[in-house]
Amino acid sequence: MTLTLYNSLTRRKEPFEPIEPGKVRMYCCGVTVYDYCHLGHARSYIVWDTVRRYLQWRGLDVRYVQNFTDIDDKILNRAREQGVSPREIADRYTQTYFEDMARLNILEADEYPRATHTLDGIKRLIHELEQKGFAYAADGDVYYKVRQFSEYGKLSGRKLDDMQAGASGRVEVSVEEQKKQDSFDFALWKAAKPGEEFWESPWGQGRPGWHIECSAMVREHLGDTIDIHVGGSDLVFPHHENEIAQSEAATGHSLAHYWLHNGMVNVGGEKMSKSLGNFTTIRQMLDHGLDPMVLRLFVLMAHYRKPIDFTDEAIASANNSWDTMKEGLLFGYQYAEQLNWPDRQDSDFGNSANMRIDIQSDPVQRFQAAMDDDFNTPSGVAVLFELAKALIREGNLLVHQGKTEVDAQTLRAQWQTLVCLAQVLGLEAAPESDTVTGGLSDAEIEALIQQRQEARKAKNFAESDRIRDELKAQGITLVDQPGGVTTWHRS
């Protein structure tokens, strides 16, 4: 099967061919660290984490770099509001970013470059653009000459003649506009205003513009040309368009072979915004009891390029879906002992890294076909649900009839397939912790069941009930079968 991606640059699906066989260089535009991450960030980073995981599952060596924008007007404004330094704001929200992403089971990037750590590279890039006639200095500022780059607009499909002036993507005062040779030009370097944080440069004290930061970080950490550049669809213009203009003017090479963009998140049918009062942060949702896996599944049940609507009904549906998926993922922990699986006592039982699944099996082939089709996670998730429901059905038979229709080793293979494929999507479920189950081992549970059976034989029903209630309080459910056999499972 061939992996195909929808390339925003060409506006069509294309077979994925890495620049260097077997290796992928991938860059993701990160957050501006001035506030907590919101639902839109959750969607974006869940999507790109899943793409990265899938590429790795396909055997590709992925180098994944994601930046932090830690120099920006928003950071300066927040610092002034709170009476602290811009560095304190940036450091605080960089830390909260990592905390939020860890809760969503998002793998850390290979590198997290920051604008403040890339200033030398930023200044070198601006100087190159000046030398090549693509930039000019103006009273402490430096601007990019948009009309000098003949391919400007190739990503967004916009034409300068049809656009209103102002490609900067940042609100600029009239004094700055007056410095420009053309109203479409955007800032590469901004002269410092009184009281602002600044850095020394050949053009005077100031700070870099938003767009040049990413161009410099891509170049410094991944090279002139990368395989995949990703981000939200709201970044296509002006940010990614300007990145292309800067990087390609400087190097003469394509910045990225494939551009991928995720769709936006609406809340109750409206665009999420603070002014509408529907702005929700990741930690608000999770702190109020939303399971991180429910949020992750909610995102993956829609195709990444389509907009999604965050509603109470949609989350309730995702919660029900996760209950089903989770029950399937926990099948092995609940029934391995009864099914006499050979690895049931292993200390790393359930670790997908040690599982070997049949990649030629029907579920794996259908999962791969779905994901190879521009990361069609809804179809991939559907395969997982089929596996989970089949396992749940066999588990119910085991509880109520003491036997299954499918042999034990086939069930083991099905469960391991589910666990491994779910892992590709970042969906994980672990058995209840010892604090919930009382830390009882399977052997201890079996011993208590034996004591209960002896009490029943002696018609000591009070003792029998006491043992049953004790186990129930520790998350163990007993099922009395015909013929005096008792089976159990962890709730």
C-alpha positions as CSV (number, residue, x, y, z in Angstrom):
1,M,0.0,0.0,0.0
2,T,1.1,3.6,-0.7
3,L,0.8,6.4,1.8
4,T,-0.9,9.4,0.2
5,L,-1.2,12.9,1.7
6,Y,-3.3,15.8,0.8
7,N,-0.8,18.5,0.0
8,S,-2.1,22.0,0.7
9,L,0.5,23.4,-1.7
10,T,-0.8,21.4,-4.7
11,R,-4.4,21.0,-3.5
12,R,-4.4,17.3,-4.2
13,K,-3.6,14.0,-2.7
14,E,-0.1,12.8,-3.5
15,P,2.0,9.7,-2.8
16,F,4.4,10.4,0.0
17,E,8.0,10.2,-1.1
18,P,10.5,11.3,1.6
19,I,13.6,13.3,0.5
20,E,15.8,10.7,2.1
21,P,14.5,7.1,1.9
22,G,13.2,5.9,5.2
23,K,13.6,9.3,7.0
24,V,11.1,12.1,7.5
25,R,11.9,15.7,8.6
26,M,8.7,17.2,10.0
27,Y,8.1,20.7,11.5
28,C,5.1,21.8,13.4
29,C,4.3,25.4,14.2
30,G,4.0,25.6,18.0
31,V,2.2,27.8,20.4
32,T,2.8,31.4,21.4
33,V,3.4,31.0,25.1
34,Y,1.3,33.7,26.7
35,D,-1.7,31.7,27.9
36,Y,-3.0,28.2,28.6
37,C,-3.6,25.9,25.6
38,H,-7.2,25.8,24.3
39,L,-9.3,23.2,22.5
40,G,-8.0,24.3,19.1
41,H,-4.5,23.5,20.3
42,A,-5.6,20.1,21.6
43,R,-7.0,19.2,18.2
44,S,-3.9,20.3,16.3
45,Y,-1.4,18.6,18.5
46,I,-3.4,15.4,18.8
47,V,-3.6,15.2,15.0
48,W,0.1,15.8,14.4
49,D,1.1,13.5,17.2
50,T,-1.0,10.8,15.5
51,V,0.5,11.5,12.1
52,R,4.0,11.2,13.6
53,R,3.1,7.9,15.5
54,Y,1.7,6.4,12.3
55,L,4.7,7.4,10.2
56,Q,6.9,5.7,12.8
57,W,4.6,2.6,12.9
58,R,5.2,2.4,9.1
59,G,8.9,2.1,9.8
60,L,10.0,5.7,9.0
61,D,12.6,7.5,11.1
62,V,10.8,10.7,12.0
63,R,12.6,13.8,13.2
64,Y,9.9,16.0,14.7
65,V,10.6,19.6,15.6
66,Q,8.1,22.0,17.1
67,N,8.8,25.5,18.1
68,F,7.8,27.9,20.8
69,T,7.1,31.5,19.9
70,D,8.5,33.2,22.9
71,I,8.9,36.7,21.4
72,D,5.6,38.3,20.5
73,D,3.3,41.3,21.1
74,K,0.9,39.0,23.0
75,I,3.6,38.0,25.5
76,L,4.6,41.7,25.9
77,N,1.0,42.7,26.5
78,R,0.4,39.9,29.1
79,A,3.6,40.8,30.9
80,R,2.6,44.4,31.2
81,E,-0.9,43.4,32.4
82,Q,0.6,41.2,35.2
83,G,3.5,43.4,36.0
84,V,6.1,40.6,35.4
85,S,8.8,40.1,32.8
86,P,8.1,38.7,29.3
87,R,10.5,35.8,30.2
88,E,8.4,34.9,33.2
89,I,5.2,34.7,31.1
90,A,6.9,32.7,28.4
91,D,8.5,30.2,30.9
92,R,5.2,29.8,32.8
93,Y,3.1,28.9,29.8
94,T,5.8,26.8,28.2
95,Q,5.6,24.6,31.4
96,T,1.8,24.5,31.3
97,Y,2.0,23.5,27.6
98,F,4.1,20.4,28.5
99,E,1.7,19.5,31.4
100,D,-1.4,19.7,29.1
101,M,0.2,17.7,26.3
102,A,1.4,15.0,28.7
103,R,-2.2,14.6,29.9
104,L,-3.3,14.1,26.3
105,N,-0.7,11.4,25.8
106,I,1.1,13.5,23.2
107,L,4.7,12.5,22.6
108,E,7.4,15.1,23.1
109,A,9.0,16.5,20.0
110,D,12.7,15.7,19.3
111,E,13.5,19.3,19.7
112,Y,11.6,22.4,20.9
113,P,13.5,25.4,19.5
114,R,12.6,28.9,20.9
115,A,12.8,32.2,19.1
116,T,14.9,33.6,21.9
117,H,17.4,30.8,21.4
118,T,17.5,31.3,17.6
119,L,18.3,35.0,17.4
120,D,21.7,34.6,15.6
121,G,20.1,32.4,12.9
122,I,17.2,34.9,12.6
123,K,19.6,37.8,12.1
124,R,21.7,35.8,9.5
125,L,18.5,35.0,7.5
126,I,17.4,38.6,7.5
127,H,20.9,39.7,6.4
128,E,20.8,37.1,3.5
129,L,17.4,38.5,2.4
130,E,18.8,42.0,2.4
131,Q,21.8,40.9,0.4
132,K,19.5,39.2,-2.2
133,G,17.2,42.2,-2.6
134,F,14.2,40.7,-0.7
135,A,14.4,42.9,2.3
136,Y,15.1,46.5,3.3
137,A,15.8,48.5,6.5
138,A,13.7,51.4,7.5
139,D,14.4,53.4,10.6
140,G,15.2,50.4,12.8
141,D,12.7,48.1,11.2
142,V,13.4,45.6,8.4
143,Y,10.7,44.6,5.9
144,Y,10.2,41.8,3.4
145,K,9.6,43.0,-0.2
146,V,6.5,40.8,-1.0
147,R,6.3,41.8,-4.7
148,Q,10.0,40.7,-5.1
149,F,9.0,37.1,-4.6
150,S,7.2,36.1,-7.8
151,E,5.5,33.0,-6.3
152,Y,3.9,34.8,-3.3
153,G,0.4,33.4,-2.8
154,K,1.2,29.9,-4.1
155,L,0.2,28.2,-0.9
156,S,-3.0,30.2,-0.1
157,G,-4.0,30.6,-3.7
158,R,-4.3,34.4,-3.1
159,K,-3.2,37.0,-5.6
160,L,-1.8,40.3,-4.5
161,D,-4.0,42.2,-7.0
162,D,-7.1,40.7,-5.4
163,M,-6.0,41.2,-1.8
164,Q,-6.3,44.0,0.6
165,A,-2.9,45.3,1.8
166,G,-1.3,44.1,5.0
167,A,0.2,40.6,4.8
168,S,1.8,40.8,8.2
169,G,-0.9,39.0,10.1
170,R,-0.2,41.4,13.0
171,V,-1.8,44.8,13.7
172,E,0.6,47.6,12.8
173,V,0.3,51.3,13.7
174,S,0.3,53.9,11.0
175,V,3.9,55.0,11.7
176,E,5.1,51.5,10.9
177,E,2.9,51.4,7.7
178,Q,4.6,54.6,6.6
179,K,8.0,53.0,6.7
180,K,7.0,50.4,4.2
181,Q,7.8,50.7,0.5
182,D,4.7,48.7,-0.3
183,S,1.7,48.1,1.9
184,F,1.9,44.3,1.4
185,D,5.4,44.2,2.9
186,F,5.7,42.6,6.4
187,A,8.2,43.0,9.2
188,L,11.2,40.8,9.6
189,W,12.7,42.9,12.4
190,K,10.9,45.5,14.6
191,A,12.6,48.4,16.3
192,A,12.1,48.3,20.1
193,K,9.5,50.7,21.5
194,P,10.3,52.4,24.9
195,G,10.2,49.9,27.7
196,E,10.0,46.9,25.5
197,E,12.2,43.8,25.7
198,F,14.9,44.1,22.9
199,W,18.0,42.5,21.4
200,E,20.9,44.1,19.7
201,S,21.1,43.8,15.9
202,P,22.8,45.4,12.9
203,W,19.6,47.5,12.5
204,G,19.5,48.6,16.1
205,Q,17.7,47.4,19.2
206,G,14.6,45.4,18.5
207,R,13.1,42.0,18.1
208,P,12.2,39.6,15.2
209,G,8.9,39.4,13.5
210,W,6.7,36.4,13.9
211,H,7.2,34.8,10.5
212,I,11.0,34.9,10.3
213,E,11.2,33.0,13.6
214,C,9.8,29.8,12.0
215,S,11.9,30.1,8.8
216,A,15.1,30.4,10.9
217,M,14.2,27.5,13.2
218,V,13.3,25.2,10.4
219,R,16.6,25.9,8.7
220,E,18.7,25.6,11.8
221,H,17.2,22.4,13.1
222,L,16.0,20.5,9.9
223,G,17.8,22.1,6.9
224,D,16.8,24.2,3.9
225,T,14.2,21.7,2.6
226,I,12.0,19.4,4.8
227,D,9.5,16.7,4.0
228,I,6.4,17.8,5.9
229,H,5.4,21.2,7.4
230,V,2.2,21.1,9.5
231,G,-0.1,23.5,11.3
232,G,-3.7,24.7,11.7
233,S,-5.6,25.9,8.6
234,D,-5.6,29.4,10.2
235,L,-1.9,29.6,9.6
236,V,-2.0,29.1,5.8
237,F,-2.2,32.8,5.4
238,P,-0.3,34.9,6.3
239,H,2.1,32.8,8.4
240,H,2.9,29.8,6.2
241,E,2.7,31.9,3.0
242,N,5.3,34.3,4.5
243,E,7.5,31.4,5.7
244,I,7.7,30.2,2.2
245,A,8.5,33.6,0.8
246,Q,11.3,34.1,3.3
247,S,12.9,30.7,3.2
248,E,12.7,30.1,-0.5
249,A,14.0,33.6,-1.4
250,A,17.0,33.0,0.9
251,T,17.9,29.4,-0.1
252,G,16.5,29.1,-3.7
253,H,15.0,25.7,-2.6
254,S,11.5,24.5,-1.7
255,L,10.9,24.9,2.0
256,A,8.7,21.8,2.3
257,H,7.6,19.2,-0.1
258,Y,4.3,18.6,1.7
259,W,2.1,21.1,3.6
260,L,-0.6,19.6,5.9
261,H,-3.2,21.6,7.7
262,N,-5.9,20.6,10.2
263,G,-9.4,22.0,10.3
264,M,-10.7,24.4,12.9
265,V,-12.8,23.7,16.1
266,N,-16.2,25.3,16.6
267,V,-18.1,25.3,19.9
268,G,-21.8,24.8,19.6
269,G,-21.7,25.8,15.9
270,E,-19.7,29.0,16.5
271,K,-16.1,29.8,16.1
272,M,-14.3,29.5,19.5
273,S,-13.4,33.0,20.8
274,K,-13.1,34.7,24.2
275,S,-15.5,37.4,23.0
276,L,-18.3,34.9,22.6
277,G,-17.6,33.3,25.9
278,N,-17.1,29.8,24.5
279,F,-13.3,29.8,24.9
280,T,-12.3,26.6,26.7
281,T,-8.8,25.6,27.8
282,I,-7.5,22.0,27.9
283,R,-7.0,22.0,31.6
284,Q,-10.4,23.4,32.3
285,M,-12.0,20.5,30.5
286,L,-9.7,17.9,32.0
287,D,-9.9,19.3,35.5
288,H,-13.7,19.2,35.3
289,G,-13.6,15.4,34.7
290,L,-13.3,14.9,31.0
291,D,-11.1,11.8,30.4
292,P,-8.1,12.8,28.2
293,M,-8.8,9.7,26.1
294,V,-12.3,10.9,25.4
295,L,-11.0,14.2,24.1
296,R,-8.4,12.4,22.0
297,L,-11.0,10.0,20.6
298,F,-13.4,12.9,19.9
299,V,-10.7,14.5,17.7
300,L,-9.8,11.3,15.9
301,M,-13.4,10.4,15.1
302,A,-13.3,13.3,12.6
303,H,-11.0,13.6,9.6
304,Y,-8.2,16.0,10.4
305,R,-8.9,18.4,7.5
306,K,-12.6,18.9,8.4
307,P,-13.9,21.3,11.0
308,I,-15.3,19.8,14.2
309,D,-18.0,21.0,16.5
310,F,-17.4,20.7,20.2
311,T,-20.8,20.1,21.8
312,D,-22.1,18.4,24.9
313,E,-23.8,15.8,22.7
314,A,-20.6,15.1,20.7
315,I,-18.5,14.7,23.9
316,A,-21.2,12.4,25.4
317,S,-21.1,10.3,22.3
318,A,-17.3,10.2,22.4
319,N,-17.5,9.2,26.1
320,N,-19.7,6.2,25.3
321,S,-17.4,5.2,22.4
322,W,-14.4,5.4,24.8
323,D,-16.2,3.1,27.3
324,T,-16.5,0.5,24.5
325,M,-12.9,1.0,23.4
326,K,-11.6,0.9,26.9
327,E,-13.4,-2.3,27.7
328,G,-11.8,-4.0,24.7
329,L,-8.4,-2.7,25.6
330,L,-8.7,-4.1,29.1
331,F,-9.8,-7.5,27.9
332,G,-6.4,-9.1,28.4
333,Y,-6.0,-7.8,31.9
334,Q,-9.4,-9.2,32.9
335,Y,-9.4,-12.6,31.2
336,A,-5.8,-13.7,30.6
337,E,-5.8,-15.9,33.8
338,Q,-9.0,-17.7,32.8
339,L,-7.8,-18.1,29.2
340,N,-4.5,-19.4,30.4
341,W,-2.4,-17.1,28.2
342,P,1.3,-18.0,28.5
343,D,2.5,-14.5,29.2
344,R,-0.1,-13.6,31.8
345,Q,2.3,-13.5,34.7
346,D,5.0,-11.5,32.9
347,S,5.9,-8.2,34.6
348,D,5.5,-6.3,31.3
349,F,2.2,-7.9,30.3
350,G,0.2,-5.6,28.1
351,N,3.2,-3.6,26.9
352,S,2.6,-3.0,23.2
353,A,6.4,-2.6,22.6
354,N,6.7,-6.4,23.2
355,M,3.8,-7.5,21.1
356,R,4.1,-9.0,17.7
357,I,1.0,-8.8,15.5
358,D,0.2,-10.2,12.1
359,I,0.5,-7.3,9.8
360,Q,-1.2,-9.3,7.0
361,S,-4.3,-9.9,9.1
362,D,-7.5,-8.3,7.9
363,P,-7.9,-5.8,10.7
364,V,-4.3,-4.5,10.3
365,Q,-4.6,-4.3,6.6
366,R,-7.9,-2.3,6.8
367,F,-6.4,0.0,9.4
368,Q,-3.4,0.6,7.3
369,A,-5.5,1.2,4.2
370,A,-7.5,3.8,6.1
371,M,-4.5,5.6,7.5
372,D,-2.6,5.5,4.2
373,D,-5.5,7.4,2.7
374,D,-4.4,10.8,4.0
375,F,-4.6,9.7,7.7
376,N,-8.3,8.7,7.6
377,T,-8.6,8.2,11.4
378,P,-12.4,7.8,11.4
379,S,-12.1,4.6,9.3
380,G,-9.1,3.5,11.3
381,V,-11.0,4.0,14.6
382,A,-13.9,2.0,13.1
383,V,-11.5,-1.0,12.7
384,L,-10.6,-0.7,16.4
385,F,-14.2,-0.7,17.4
386,E,-14.9,-3.9,15.5
387,L,-12.0,-5.6,17.4
388,A,-13.1,-4.1,20.8
389,K,-16.8,-5.2,20.3
390,A,-15.7,-8.8,19.3
391,L,-13.6,-9.1,22.4
392,I,-16.3,-7.7,24.7
393,R,-18.7,-10.3,23.2
394,E,-16.3,-13.1,24.0
395,G,-15.7,-11.7,27.5
396,N,-19.4,-11.8,28.2
397,L,-19.6,-15.4,27.1
398,L,-16.7,-16.2,29.4
399,V,-18.4,-14.5,32.3
400,H,-21.9,-16.0,31.8
401,Q,-21.1,-19.4,30.2
402,G,-17.5,-20.1,31.3
403,K,-16.4,-20.5,27.8
404,T,-15.8,-18.6,24.5
405,E,-16.6,-19.3,20.9
406,V,-13.1,-18.3,19.8
407,D,-10.0,-20.2,21.1
408,A,-7.7,-18.6,23.7
409,Q,-4.8,-17.9,21.4
410,T,-6.9,-16.3,18.7
411,L,-8.4,-14.0,21.4
412,R,-4.9,-13.2,22.6
413,A,-3.9,-12.2,19.0
414,Q,-7.0,-10.1,18.6
415,W,-6.4,-8.3,21.8
416,Q,-2.8,-7.6,21.1
417,T,-3.8,-6.3,17.6
418,L,-6.3,-3.9,19.2
419,V,-3.7,-2.7,21.8
420,C,-1.0,-2.1,19.2
421,L,-3.3,-0.3,16.7
422,A,-4.8,1.8,19.5
423,Q,-1.3,2.7,20.5
424,V,-0.7,4.1,17.0
425,L,-3.5,6.5,17.6
426,G,-2.3,7.3,21.1
427,L,-5.3,5.6,22.7
428,E,-4.3,3.7,25.9
429,A,-6.1,2.1,28.8
430,A,-4.5,0.6,31.9
431,P,-6.1,-1.6,34.5
432,E,-7.3,0.0,37.6
433,S,-4.5,1.0,40.0
434,D,-3.8,-0.9,43.2
435,T,-5.5,1.8,45.2
436,V,-8.8,0.9,43.4
437,T,-8.4,-2.9,43.4
438,G,-6.8,-3.1,46.8
439,G,-3.6,-4.3,45.4
440,L,-4.9,-7.9,45.3
441,S,-3.1,-10.3,43.0
442,D,-4.9,-12.8,40.9
443,A,-3.7,-15.5,43.3
444,E,-5.0,-13.6,46.4
445,I,-8.4,-13.2,44.7
446,E,-8.6,-16.9,43.8
447,A,-7.7,-17.7,47.5
448,L,-10.6,-15.6,48.7
449,I,-12.9,-17.2,46.2
450,Q,-11.9,-20.6,47.5
451,Q,-12.6,-19.5,51.1
452,R,-16.0,-18.3,50.0
453,Q,-16.8,-21.6,48.3
454,E,-15.9,-23.4,51.5
455,A,-18.1,-21.1,53.5
456,R,-21.0,-21.8,51.2
457,K,-20.5,-25.5,51.5
458,A,-20.7,-25.1,55.3
459,K,-23.8,-23.0,54.8
460,N,-22.1,-20.1,56.4
461,F,-23.8,-17.6,54.1
462,A,-22.8,-14.6,56.2
463,E,-19.1,-15.3,55.7
464,S,-19.8,-16.0,52.0
465,D,-21.5,-12.6,51.6
466,R,-18.8,-10.9,53.6
467,I,-16.1,-12.1,51.2
468,R,-18.1,-11.2,48.2
469,D,-18.7,-7.7,49.5
470,E,-15.1,-7.3,50.4
471,L,-14.0,-8.2,46.9
472,K,-16.7,-5.9,45.4
473,A,-15.4,-3.0,47.5
474,Q,-12.0,-3.5,46.0
475,G,-13.2,-3.5,42.4
476,I,-13.7,-7.3,42.0
477,T,-16.9,-8.7,40.6
478,L,-17.8,-12.3,41.3
479,V,-20.2,-14.3,39.0
480,D,-21.5,-17.6,40.3
481,Q,-21.9,-20.1,37.5
482,P,-24.0,-23.3,37.4
483,G,-22.3,-26.2,39.0
484,G,-20.7,-24.2,41.8
485,V,-18.1,-22.5,39.6
486,T,-17.3,-18.9,40.4
487,T,-15.6,-16.6,37.9
488,W,-14.5,-13.0,38.5
489,H,-13.3,-9.8,36.7
490,R,-12.0,-6.5,37.7
491,S,-14.6,-3.8,37.4
